[in-house]
Amino acid sequence: MKISYNKLWKLLIDKNMNRQNLCDKTGISAATMAKLGKGKNVNTDVLLRICKVLECDITDIMEIEEH
């Protein structure tokens, strides 16, 4: 199984935001953003901060893909 954040990238486009805007508004680091970009695990706190800023549920920004 693999985590996919494709929903997050689509949501950012829908909200006219880029990754830097998200970093600025959530306070997450560039290194964490890189992890998200590579589909790696990140702390749940980070995901919840993203959800709060984007006013969405965690299922709106990520999904688990089975190979």
PALODO-282498 format. One record per atom (N, C-alpha, C): residue number from 1; atom name; x, y, z. Coordinates in steps of 0.2 Angstrom, whole numbers. Example, Ala and Ser with C-alpha at 12.3 -4.5 7.8 and 13.67 -1.06 7.14 Angstrom:
<atoms>
1,N,66,-28,39;
1,CA,62,-22,39;
1,C,66,-16,39;
2,N,64,-11,35;
2,CA,68,-5,36;
2,C,64,0,39;
</atoms>
This chain:
<atoms>
1,N,4,-6,0;
1,CA,0,0,0;
1,C,4,6,0;
2,N,2,11,-3;
2,CA,5,18,-4;
2,C,1,24,-2;
3,N,3,29,1;
3,CA,-1,35,2;
3,C,0,39,-4;
4,N,-6,42,-6;
4,CA,-6,47,-12;
4,C,-9,53,-9;
5,N,-5,59,-11;
5,CA,-8,65,-9;
5,C,-10,69,-16;
6,N,-12,65,-21;
6,CA,-15,68,-27;
6,C,-21,73,-26;
7,N,-25,71,-21;
7,CA,-31,74,-19;
7,C,-29,81,-17;
8,N,-24,82,-13;
8,CA,-21,88,-10;
8,C,-19,93,-16;
9,N,-15,90,-20;
9,CA,-13,94,-26;
9,C,-19,97,-30;
10,N,-24,93,-31;
10,CA,-30,95,-35;
10,C,-34,100,-31;
11,N,-34,99,-24;
11,CA,-38,104,-20;
11,C,-34,111,-20;
12,N,-27,111,-20;
12,CA,-24,117,-20;
12,C,-25,121,-27;
13,N,-26,117,-32;
13,CA,-27,120,-39;
13,C,-34,123,-38;
14,N,-39,120,-36;
14,CA,-46,122,-35;
14,C,-46,128,-31;
15,N,-42,129,-26;
15,CA,-42,135,-21;
15,C,-37,140,-23;
16,N,-34,139,-29;
16,CA,-29,144,-32;
16,C,-23,145,-27;
17,N,-21,140,-25;
17,CA,-15,140,-20;
17,C,-9,136,-23;
18,N,-3,138,-21;
18,CA,2,134,-23;
18,C,5,131,-17;
19,N,11,127,-17;
19,CA,14,123,-12;
19,C,17,128,-7;
20,N,20,134,-9;
20,CA,23,139,-5;
20,C,17,142,-1;
21,N,12,144,-4;
21,CA,6,147,0;
21,C,4,142,6;
22,N,4,136,4;
22,CA,2,131,9;
22,C,7,131,15;
23,N,13,131,13;
23,CA,18,131,18;
23,C,18,137,23;
24,N,17,143,20;
24,CA,16,149,23;
24,C,10,149,28;
25,N,4,146,26;
25,CA,-2,147,30;
25,C,-2,141,35;
26,N,2,136,34;
26,CA,2,130,39;
26,C,8,130,43;
27,N,13,133,41;
27,CA,19,133,45;
27,C,23,127,44;
28,N,21,123,39;
28,CA,25,117,38;
28,C,32,118,34;
29,N,37,114,35;
29,CA,43,116,32;
29,C,44,113,25;
30,N,49,116,21;
30,CA,50,114,14;
30,C,51,106,14;
31,N,55,104,19;
31,CA,56,97,20;
31,C,50,92,20;
32,N,45,95,24;
32,CA,39,91,25;
32,C,35,91,18;
33,N,35,97,15;
33,CA,32,98,9;
33,C,35,93,3;
34,N,41,92,4;
34,CA,45,88,-1;
34,C,43,80,1;
35,N,42,79,7;
35,CA,39,72,9;
35,C,32,71,6;
36,N,28,76,6;
36,CA,21,76,3;
36,C,22,75,-4;
37,N,26,78,-7;
37,CA,27,78,-15;
37,C,29,71,-17;
38,N,33,67,-12;
38,CA,35,61,-14;
38,C,31,55,-12;
39,N,25,57,-9;
39,CA,21,52,-6;
39,C,23,48,0;
40,N,27,52,4;
40,CA,30,48,10;
40,C,26,50,16;
41,N,27,46,21;
41,CA,23,47,28;
41,C,25,54,31;
42,N,20,58,33;
42,CA,21,64,37;
42,C,17,63,43;
43,N,18,67,48;
43,CA,15,67,55;
43,C,8,69,54;
44,N,3,66,58;
44,CA,-4,67,57;
44,C,-5,74,59;
45,N,-1,77,63;
45,CA,-2,84,65;
45,C,-2,89,59;
46,N,3,87,55;
46,CA,4,91,49;
46,C,-2,91,44;
47,N,-5,85,43;
47,CA,-11,83,39;
47,C,-17,87,42;
48,N,-17,87,49;
48,CA,-23,91,52;
48,C,-22,98,51;
49,N,-16,101,51;
49,CA,-15,108,50;
49,C,-17,110,43;
50,N,-15,106,38;
50,CA,-17,107,31;
50,C,-25,107,30;
51,N,-28,102,34;
51,CA,-35,102,33;
51,C,-39,108,36;
52,N,-36,110,42;
52,CA,-39,116,45;
52,C,-38,122,40;
53,N,-32,123,37;
53,CA,-31,129,33;
53,C,-36,128,26;
54,N,-36,122,24;
54,CA,-40,121,18;
54,C,-48,120,19;
55,N,-50,120,25;
55,CA,-56,119,27;
55,C,-59,112,24;
56,N,-56,107,25;
56,CA,-58,100,22;
56,C,-57,95,27;
57,N,-58,89,25;
57,CA,-57,83,29;
57,C,-51,79,27;
58,N,-48,75,31;
58,CA,-42,72,29;
58,C,-43,67,23;
59,N,-49,65,22;
59,CA,-50,61,16;
59,C,-50,65,9;
60,N,-51,71,10;
60,CA,-50,76,4;
60,C,-43,77,2;
61,N,-38,76,6;
61,CA,-31,77,4;
61,C,-27,71,3;
62,N,-29,65,5;
62,CA,-25,59,4;
62,C,-29,53,3;
63,N,-26,48,0;
63,CA,-29,41,0;
63,C,-24,36,0;
64,N,-26,30,1;
64,CA,-21,24,1;
64,C,-22,21,-5;
65,N,-17,20,-9;
65,CA,-17,16,-15;
65,C,-14,9,-14;
66,N,-18,4,-16;
66,CA,-15,-3,-16;
66,C,-13,-5,-23;
67,N,-7,-8,-23;
67,CA,-4,-10,-29;
67,C,-6,-17,-31;
</atoms>
